[in-house]
Amino acid sequence: MFLACETPTTHMHVCGVLTLDTTTMPKGDPFDHIRAMLVDRLPQIPPLRHVLGSIPFGIGRPFWIDDPQMDIDRHLHRLHLDSPDDHVLAEAVAEIASKQLPRDRPLWEIWVVDGIGENRTALIAKMHHATIDGVSGASLMGNLFDLTPTVTHTDRPEESTEVQGAPNQLNFLLNALRQTMMEPVELLKLVPVTAGRLGVSAAGLLKNRAELAGAAIPFRAPRTRFNSTITANRCVAFKEVPTREVKRVKDAFGVKMNDLLTAIVGGGLRRYLEERDDLPINSLIAAEPVSAHEQAQDVRGTTKVSLMFANLRTDIVDPIKRLEAIAVANNASKQFRKLTGDDFLLQWAEHLWTRAVTVGMRLYSNLRVADYHPVVHNVIVSNVAGPPIPLYLAGARLLSVYPLGPIVDGVGMNVTVFTGEDNVGFGVVACPELVPDVWDVVDCFSKALAELSALAPVA
């Protein structure tokens, strides 16, 4: 589905900006050390080796195969910046994020960036969402990072050095034909399951009306300046705040980490829109991707995500009352999600006709349909929890991580938060035609945290 939904303006890749301290790295060019580490560990990381295969005559869906012509130099690049300023780095990231990944090779690219300061190197990573989500991304980090500056070398299996032959197209064709013929049967099986879930959900809504009253409802979001048809261009901004301070505020108010981070995003967007005299009366609604790996073990694919809608309560002036309301709303949204199940969307996505989806998405974009129908949700907000321990990449100490997700027509801003050992990184990617002042957005996030920090009771 992530492949099918991609259009010339909607890029379905995710990016990440990593800053590294090279003082712990062995002497020499950081690029060479990083390249050697990647070459050593590629055999253990399938998403970095897999290329899209296709069925003859366009029957069936694409699938992953090992790339027999894997060449790391088609994926790993170097970049020099003339200034260590974060804005210059963000401009480079935005230019990279504005281009789609070529599909004739494994769907990833990495840039090693120098010129960002003494003993500093940055990495700009870019991977297609069809290859990675939060869970598979954590597994990928586990394969690339070490717990000490000493780089550990993997034991490469003998067969991994051999070039695999071409896939048997006849077998793939027969399997695709078999799956196509079974598709109506699988859909018939899914209909009663769906009807049952919807019935349980309706009964649950009636029974727990009071508890679920705060749950966000899609298609009821107010329209803002960043809820319109997007272009292929991207703008990027990032900022970090101390993890210790975020945890202090969380503990002081007795809320969960996701509740506080949602409140920071909600408070920041309220301030951003209010300063531009563009704050809607009704609350903004965020779509939050959630992992569906546990519930969807029988579903194929490396990316298994569902969505939870969250009220950002931008309609509440008082920061503390806003945080409390968000905690209640998040709990209601989780209860509603449990009624339908995390794998509900995935089950149907398995059976949608991808070619029709591709044509439909292009028409949706070209006709600017997002400008006319009710807004589904205003912004995409992801919360990624990193390991609370030091990590090293090719011997270099990881300093900060700023993840950047995709944007789509009608939702021209994506906010992704990464909680690391020392810092919480906020990464924002947006359409510059809709959000030309993206750095003001991340500044508003830090102000929203400062506002809650000043009001937090002292333990």
N, C-alpha and C positions, 0 to 999 in steps of 0.2 A: 504493500500500500504506500509506503514511503517513496518507492520508485515511481509508482503510478501517479501519485499526487504532484510530482515535480513538474513545474512549468518553467518557461524562460525567466519568469520573475520570482517564482517561489522555489527557493533552493532548499532541498531537504538534507543539508549537511549540518553538522554541529562543529563548532570550533572551540579551541581552548588556548589561552595565553598563559604560559608558564614562565616565571622568572627564576633563574638559577644563580647561586653563588659558586663561582668557579675556583675559589681558593682551596676547596677540598678536592678538586679534580687534579689528576696527574698533569705534569707539565706537557705542553703541546697545544695544538689547535683544538678547541672544544668541539668543532665540527667533526674532526677526525675521530675523537673519542666517542661521540654520539653515533656516528655512522658505524663504527666497529661494534658497538653494543647492539645496534639494531640488526646488523648482519648476523650476529651471534644468536639473537633471540627470535628471529623471524620464524624458524621452524616450529616454535612453541606457541605462536600466536596466529591461529587460522584467519581471523578477520583481516590481517595484514597481507595474507598470501592469496586470499580468495578473489577470483574474478567472476563476473557474471557470465553464465552460460545461457544459451537460448535453445528452444526446441525448433526444429525445421518447420517452415511454413507458419511460424508464429503460433503453433498449438501449445497450450499449456503456459505455465509461468516460468520466468527465469529462475535459475538455480545457481548455487555456488560451486565452483571447481577450483582446484589449485592452478594458479597461473603458470603454465609451462615456460613462459618467457619473463618470469619475475626479474625485474631490474630495479634495485633500490634507488638508483640515480634518477629514475623517472618520478620518484616520490619524495626524495629528500633534497632540499635546496638550501642555499644560504642567502642571507640578506644582510646588508650593512646599512645602518641608519646614521645620518649625520648629526643627530642630536639625541641625547638621552631622555628627552622630554616624553612623558607618557602619551601626550597628544599625538606625537609623531609616530609612536609605536601603534597607537590605535588607528591612525590613518592607514598604516600598512596592513593591519589586520582587516580593516574594512574593505580594502581593495581585494584582498585574498578571499574574503567571505562573499564578495559580490559576484564571483565566478563559480559556475557549476563544476563539479568533478567530472572528468572524462570517464566514460564507462567502458573503455577498452582495456582497462587495467584495474587492479585492486583499488577500491574507492577510498583512498586516503592520501594525504600529503602532509609533510612537515617542513617548516622553514626554521633554520637555526639563525638567530638574529644577533649580530654583534653591534657595537656602537651605542649600547644603552647605558654605559657607565663602566667604571673600572671594576674588574673582577665580576662582571655581570654578563650573563647571556640569557636571551629569551628564546622560547620555543613557541611557534605558532602551529598548532596541530589542527587538522581538518579531516573529518571522517563523515561518511554518509550515514544518515540515521538508520538506513536499512541494515547497517553492519553493527550498530552499537546503540545501547541505551544505558541507563544508570547502572544496572547490575553487570552487564557485559563490559561496561567501561571500567568498573572497579576491578574486574578480572584482568583487563588489559593493563591497568596501572600496576597490578601485582606482578605481571610479567616483565614490565619495563623498569620498575623502581627497585632499589635495594634499601636495606635498613641501615647500612653502613657505607662510608665512602669507598670501601673496597668493592670493586666490580666483580660479581660472581659470574663465572662462565658456565653455560649450559652444556650438558652432554648431548651432542647432536646425534640423533639416530642415523644409522648408515643409509636407510632408504630415503631420508629427507634430502640427500644431496643428489639424488637421481632425478632426471627430468621425466615427468610423467607423460605417457602417451596421450594422444587426442582422445577425448571421451567418445564412447560408443554411441553415436547419434541414433542408431536404430533402436537401441534399448531405451534411450530417453524418449524417442517418439512413441514407442509402444506404451511406456509408462504414462506419458501425457495423454494418450488416447484413452487409456484405461481410467485415468482420473477424470477426464472430461465426461466419459460415459457415466461415471458414478456420481457426478456432481448433482444431478436432480435428486438422487436418493439421499445424499448427505443433506441437501436443503430441506427435504421432507422431514428428516430426522430433527433438524434444527428448529423448525417452526413450532412444534408442540413444546419443546424445551423453552423457547422464547416466550411463548404464551404463558407457560407456567411461571416463569420468572417475573413477567410483567404483572401477573395476577398476585403473586406474593408481594411484589413491590407496592402495588396498589393497596393491598390489605395492610401492609406495614405502615404506609403513609396515613391511612385512616386511624390505625390503632395508636400511632405515636405522633399525632399531629403537633402536640405541644413541643416535643423534643426536636422534631424536624422543621420547626417553623423558621429557624435561622438559616437553613440550607440554601445555597445559591441556586437559582433557576436559570438555565441558559435561555437565550433569546429575549431576556428581559434586562439586558445591560444597557446603560445609556450610551449614546454615541459621543465619542470624543474626537479630538483632532488626529489621533493615531488609529482610528477605526475606519479605514477606507482601503481602496485598492492600492496595492504597493507596486513599486518599480523593482528592477533588478538590482538597484544600488543599495548599499548597506552603510550605516554609520555605527561606530562602536565606541563605548566608554566603559571604564572600569574603575573601581575604587575598593579599598580594603579598610576594614575596621578591626580593632583588636578582638580576638576570640574571647579573651578573659573578660572584657567589658560586656560583650554580648551575653555571656553566661551569667555574669553578675546580675544584669538586668532581668534575665529570664528567671533566675532563682528568687530575686527580690519580689517579683510579681507572682511567682508560683505558677507559671505557664510552661507549655512545651516549647522546645526550640522552634518548631515550625510555626507555632502561633506568633512568637515574637518576630521572626523573620517576615512573616506575612504582614504583621502590623507595621514593620519598618517600611516595606514596599508600599502598603496602603497609605501610611502617613506621608511618605515621600511623594507619591503620585498626587495626593491631595494638595500638598504644598505647591508642587510643580504646576498643576492646573489652576490653582487659586491665584498664583502670581500672574497668570496670563488671563485672568478673568474668564476662565473656561471650565470651571468646576461644575459638573452636573449636580442636580438636586439628589438624584438617586445614587446608591453606592455602585462603584465599579466592581466588576466581577472578573476574577482570574480563573484561568484553566490551569490546573496543576497536574502534570504527568505523574503517574504512580506506577510502580512496578507491578506486573501481573505474572511474574515468572512462577510463583508458587501455585496459583490457581490454574495456569495455562500450561502445565507440563506436557500435555498431549498435543499442544499446538506447535507446529513447525516454526522455525525462524529463530534468529539470534536476538531480535528486538521484540520485546513483549511488554507493551505499555498500555495503560488505560488512562482515563481522565477523571479528575475530581474537580468540581467547580467550587470556588471559594469566594465569599463576600469579603471585599477589602475594607468595607465600612468607611469609605471616604465621605459618607454623609454625616459622620459624627465628628464634632469639633474637638472634644476633650480627648487627649491621647490615651489616658488610662482607660476611659470608658470604651474607646475604640479597640484597645487591646483586649479588654474583657469580652466585648461583643464578638471579636474575631475568634477568640478561643471557643465561645459557644457555637458560633457558626461553623467552625472547622469540625467540631465534634458532630454536629448535625449532618454535615456533608459526608463524613466518614460513615455514619449510620446509614445514610441513604445509599452510599456506594456498596455497603455490605448487602443491602437488599437485592441489588441487581447483579452483583458479582464483578470482580475485576476483569474476568475473561469474556464478558458479554460482547464488547466491541470486537475483540480478537476473533471470537467464533464466527461472527458475520464477515469480518474482513477476509477470512480464509476462503469465502465463497463468492466474493464480489468479482464481477468481470472487470479485470484490471484495465483492459483496453477501453472499455466504456468510461471508467473512472478517469483515465488520462484525457480522453476527448472532452468529457464533462468539465474537468478542471481547467482546461485551456479555454473553453467557451466561457466559463465562470469568470476567468481573469480578463479575457478580451472584451467581454460585454460589461465589465465593471459591476457585476451583480452585487458584490459586497457593499456597494454604496447605497443600495435600495432596500434590502431586506432588514428586519430587526437585527440588532447586534447580538451575536451569540455570546461572546465574552470580550472583554476589553484588552486583556494582556495575558501572556503566557508567563507563569512563574514556576520555576523549578528550584528545588532545594536538594542539594547533593551534600551528603556528609562524608568528609574525607577522614582518613585515619589520624588520630591525635598523637602521632609520633613523627619524628624526623624521617624524611625520605630523601633518597639520593638517586640522581639520574646520571649514569656514566661517571659517577664519582662526585658530581656537583650537587650541592645541597639545594633542595627545593625551597624556595622562599614564598611564592604565592601562586595561586591558580585562579584564573578568571574564565569560567566556562561561558560559552555563547551558543544559544539555541537558535532554531529557525523561526522565521516569521512567515505569515501567510496573508492572503488577501483578507481584509477586514480586521486583522490583528497585526498592526505594524510595529509592535514592540514586544521583545522577549527579555525577561529578567531571570537570570540564573544565579543562584547563590551557592558558593562552595565554602563549607566550614572546614578549615584546616587546623593544624596544630596551633599556630600563633595568630593567624588572621582569618577573618571571614571576607571572602572576595565577592563583590557584586559585579557581574558582567551584564551589560545591556547592549543588545543589538537592535537596531531599528531601521526603518526606511527614512533616509534623510529628507525626502520630500514631505514627510509627515512630521518628523521630529528632527528639525535642523539643529536643535540645541541639546543634543543628547547628554553632554557633560553636565548640564544643569540637573538632569534627572538623577545621576549618581550622587551629585552634591546634596540633593534633597533627601536621599536615603541616609546619608551620614547625619544630616540635621534632624531627621526623624528619630534616629537612635539617640542623639544628644538630648533631644527633648524628653524622651522616656527615661534616659539615664539621670537627668536632673530631677525627675519626679519619683525615681525609684526609692522605696524605703531602705534605710540603712540596716543591714543585717546585724 
